[in-house]
Amino acid sequence: MDTEFVPRERVRSLTAVLSVVSLAVVFSAAGGRVPQSAVPAAPAWVLELIPHLNVALSATAIGTITIGWRAIRRGAVVTHRRAMLGSFALFVTFLGLYLYRLVATGGPASFPGPEQVYLYVYLPVLAIHIFLAVVCIPLLYYVLLLALSRPIAALRRTAHARVGRFAATLWLISFSLGIVVYLLGYVIY
């Protein structure tokens, strides 16, 4: 797959536009700016299933990111590309389901555990998870657009590998912390 799908000179501007639009959608939904009427209604069991689906998507994404990282270290570019595109698709699916549930239910679920755990464990873990997810968005768009704008051989002359390593690390941590948030909110409490 050595076809260029994105003009090289547009990588940075497309990264900026996609990042701003994506983050605007996320913050609008999280901030209650998107009315519940904007999404189709779903039965309660569907809304209750979404966090469980999302933790499965997160765990799968951790696996695909790890496979992609190991593949590129072995020089298996095609496997790397497939794994990372799969990881991105899992992330988009996760985010779509999360945002749908957030809007459909009128906001985030409340933490069912003790106040001390909420303040000193849950909130810090959630804050770091969200921060890393927000930081990852432009990084992911950038490495994806670099990969789509050049033949494989030309990627070595770009920041794709350097930024990709950093993005993958943050992405793994964010997905892992998301699983901790899920465990605290749905399993432990």
C-alpha positions in Angstrom: 0.0 0.0 0.0 2.4 2.7 -1.2 -0.3 5.0 -2.6 -0.4 8.5 -1.3 -3.9 9.2 0.0 -3.2 12.7 1.5 -1.2 15.5 -0.2 2.1 15.9 1.8 1.7 19.6 2.1 -1.7 19.2 3.8 -0.6 16.9 6.7 -0.2 19.6 9.3 -3.3 21.6 8.3 -5.4 18.4 8.2 -4.1 17.4 11.5 -5.0 20.7 13.0 -8.5 20.8 11.5 -9.3 17.2 12.4 -8.0 17.7 15.9 -10.0 20.9 16.5 -13.2 19.3 15.2 -12.7 16.1 17.1 -11.9 17.9 20.4 -14.9 20.3 19.9 -17.2 17.3 19.5 -15.8 15.6 22.5 -15.9 18.7 24.8 -19.3 19.7 23.5 -20.7 16.2 24.4 -18.9 16.1 27.7 -19.9 19.6 28.6 -23.6 18.9 28.0 -23.8 21.1 24.9 -25.2 18.4 22.8 -28.9 17.8 23.6 -30.2 14.3 24.2 -32.6 14.8 21.2 -29.5 14.9 18.9 -29.0 11.2 19.2 -31.5 8.4 18.7 -33.0 6.9 21.8 -31.8 3.4 22.9 -33.1 0.9 25.3 -31.6 1.0 28.8 -29.9 -2.3 28.3 -28.0 -0.9 25.3 -26.8 2.1 27.3 -25.8 -0.2 30.2 -23.9 -2.4 27.8 -21.7 0.4 26.3 -19.2 0.7 29.2 -18.6 -3.1 29.1 -18.2 -3.0 25.3 -15.8 -0.1 25.7 -13.6 -1.9 28.2 -13.4 -4.8 25.7 -12.5 -2.4 22.9 -9.8 -0.8 25.2 -8.3 -4.1 26.0 -8.3 -5.1 22.4 -6.7 -1.8 21.4 -3.9 -2.4 23.9 -3.3 -5.7 22.2 -3.3 -4.2 18.6 -1.1 -1.3 19.6 1.4 -3.8 21.1 1.2 -6.0 18.1 1.8 -3.0 15.8 4.7 -1.8 17.9 6.4 -5.2 17.9 5.8 -5.7 14.2 7.5 -2.5 13.2 10.5 -3.4 15.4 10.8 -6.6 13.5 10.4 -4.8 10.2 6.9 -6.2 9.5 5.5 -3.0 8.0 2.3 -4.5 6.6 1.5 -6.1 10.0 2.3 -2.8 11.7 0.1 -0.8 9.4 -2.8 -3.2 9.8 -2.5 -3.3 13.6 -2.3 0.5 14.0 -5.2 1.1 11.6 -7.1 -1.5 13.6 -6.2 0.3 16.8 -7.4 3.6 15.4 -10.7 2.0 14.3 -11.1 0.6 17.8 -10.4 4.0 19.3 -13.0 5.7 17.0 -15.5 3.0 17.9 -14.8 3.4 21.6 -15.1 7.2 21.3 -18.3 7.0 19.3 -20.0 4.7 21.8 -18.7 6.7 24.8 -20.0 10.0 23.3 -23.3 8.5 22.3 -23.9 7.2 25.8 -22.8 10.4 27.3 -25.3 12.4 25.3 -28.1 9.8 25.5 -27.9 9.6 29.3 -27.4 13.4 29.8 -23.9 13.2 31.2 -21.3 10.9 32.8 -22.2 8.2 35.2 -21.7 9.0 38.9 -19.0 7.2 40.8 -20.7 4.7 43.2 -17.8 4.2 45.6 -16.7 6.0 48.8 -16.0 9.8 48.6 -12.3 9.3 49.7 -11.7 6.8 46.8 -13.5 9.2 44.5 -11.4 12.2 45.4 -8.0 10.6 45.8 -8.0 7.6 43.4 -10.9 7.8 40.9 -10.6 11.5 39.9 -6.8 11.6 39.5 -6.8 8.4 37.4 -9.8 9.7 35.3 -8.1 13.1 34.9 -4.8 11.6 33.7 -6.7 9.2 31.4 -8.7 12.1 29.8 -5.6 14.3 29.5 -3.6 11.6 27.7 -6.6 10.8 25.4 -6.8 14.5 24.5 -3.1 14.8 23.9 -3.2 11.6 21.7 -5.8 12.9 19.3 -3.5 15.3 17.3 -0.6 12.9 17.6 -2.6 10.0 16.2 -4.0 12.2 13.3 -0.4 13.4 12.5 1.2 9.9 12.3 -1.8 8.5 10.4 -1.8 11.3 7.9 2.0 11.1 7.5 1.5 7.4 6.7 -1.2 8.1 4.2 0.8 10.9 2.5 4.0 9.0 1.7 5.2 5.7 0.3 6.4 3.4 3.1 10.1 3.9 2.2 9.7 7.7 2.5 8.3 7.5 6.0 11.8 7.0 7.4 12.6 10.6 6.4 9.7 11.9 8.5 8.8 12.3 12.2 6.4 9.3 11.8 8.5 6.9 13.9 9.5 9.4 16.6 6.0 10.8 17.1 4.4 7.4 16.6 6.5 5.9 19.5 5.4 8.8 21.8 1.8 8.6 20.7 1.7 4.8 21.1 3.1 5.0 24.6 0.6 7.7 25.7 -2.2 5.7 23.9 -1.3 2.5 25.8 -1.3 4.4 29.2 -4.6 6.1 28.4 -6.3 2.9 27.4 -4.9 1.2 30.5 -6.1 4.0 32.8 -9.5 3.8 31.1 -9.7 0.2 32.2 -8.8 1.2 35.8 -11.6 3.8 35.7 -14.0 1.1 34.5 -12.9 -1.3 37.2 -13.4 1.3 39.9 -16.8 2.4 38.6 -18.3 -0.9 37.5 -16.5 -3.8 39.1 -15.0 -2.8 42.5 -17.8 -0.4 43.4 
